[in-house]
């Protein structure tokens, strides 16, 4: 394979927070001479893409995007456009995050984003439930191999799904809260459908951003209902974060994988902890028990602090 035609686009919402925290602590306690030489290289966000390229010899487009919890979808969208423009045949794209350290958890506590259900942690992440009180932090990485059809067929690759399109918008409203009218989200979904060349009626599955926050969960549902003109009887929607927590910059990558697994297996994972559903949530959230569902077109939503909105669309590969 021509490695000059293979790129890497893996983002992170916060970068190497462990290395950054350790470097600052060493400086404050022992002075600058005790700072590890990897403090700067392992703190900067682009190093995830750089190190993977160094390990594999991939010399195509290589950089990182950081748009908080929308990061991975931004990377998928941009990676696909590199392929569409002929700048690469293959892109490794997605997001990664490892922020569960005292300063990382403490920072989200300080901005009152996390659930306080500490006495019952398995019930703490409960998107769309009336008793939700914030998200649960997660960690991980989700990366897809995105490739032109011509390249995949030429090398005999097993094609597991098709990327149809995506879109990016900004709420331009608040650092952490979504727009009350949902305009940024609904316009992002609409633009992604236009980019993908599909109508709302063709979509029958949504992997929602749904972090288990009071404002965000309902804003997303209202935006979805607006796009689909309240015609959601055939639509199913689940929340991966109910099972694994909020992976921050990795969330979109992990949820894209969940979307593709739904496409390839015909099963939707449940949204757990659905005990007292919000009245406004009239879409089937796959409550508590997995369901069989043949996905025709699936969309995956990711939204980030700062009002960053990103939507990507996948479908079964049909030769």
Secondary structure by P-SEA (a helix, b strand, c coil): cccccbbbbbbbcccaaaaaaaaaaaaacccccccccccccccccaaaaaaaaaaccccccccccccccccaaaaaaaaaaaaaaccccccccccccccccaaaaaaaaaaccccccccccccccccccccccbbbbbbbbbbbbcccaaaaaaaccccccccccccccccccccccccccaaaaaaaaaaaaaaacccccccccccccccccccaaaaaaaaaaaaaccccccbbbbbccccccccccaaaaaaaaaaaaaaaccbbbbbcccccccccccccccccbbbbbbccbbbbbbbcccbbbbbbbbccccc
